[in-house]
Amino acid sequence: MSALTRRGLLGLAGMGMAWPTFAQSAPPRVTLASSLGAIEIELAADKAPISVANFLAYVDQKRLDGASFYRALKLSADLSSGLIQGGLQGDPAKVLAPIAHEPTTKTGLRHLNGTISLARDAPGTATCDFFICVGEQPSLDADPAQSGDNLGYAAFGQVVAGMHVVKKILGSPVSPTKGPFTNEMLDPSVPILTVRRG
């Protein structure tokens, strides 16, 4: 995993509870309404049940309403590669307990164009903060051949509509001084109005 992407996918939140078994039915979908448009996401409940159940807990309890996209990591000038990061940034009133890490080596998912994944610090610290990939990001997958923290990030779904909104957020202005990641923090941030099933 490259230092550029590894250094800053911060996460907070999650929950400690028994995880439901998802029936063999249509994968759950959520619609994330931002101030720049809607993003529809299909969740891989069969492959990443812990991460999906956690995300749906935030959705069903409306904890992500009023959150924001606050970071845009632009890896190419033409915005064909990068990621946007959003969530609660540690709002203690809304953040649930961290969850167990589901590496891509376990789920079989990959960080492709439109993949949604959980941000984290150490494995097992992810909560509600998430990111959406623009372009393929294989450096975010788990890689047992690498030294150190080689567990990657927990991919758990895919954008099925609204990638133009994702790219619009990626292209939004960033601050040259605002931390913790210079030239990556959106200024202003992009409000997340609601996140709902369906």
Secondary structure, 3 states (H helix, E strand, C coil): CCHHHHCCCCCCCCCCCCCCCCCCCCCCEEEEEECCEEEEEEECCCCCHHHHHHHHHHHHCCCCCCCEEEEEEECCCCCCCEEEEEECCCCCCCCCCCCCCCCHHHHCCCCCCCEEEECCCCCCCCCCCEEEEECCCHHHCCCCCCCCCCCCCEEEEEEEECHHHHHHHHCCCECCCCCCCCCCEEEEEEEEEEEEEC
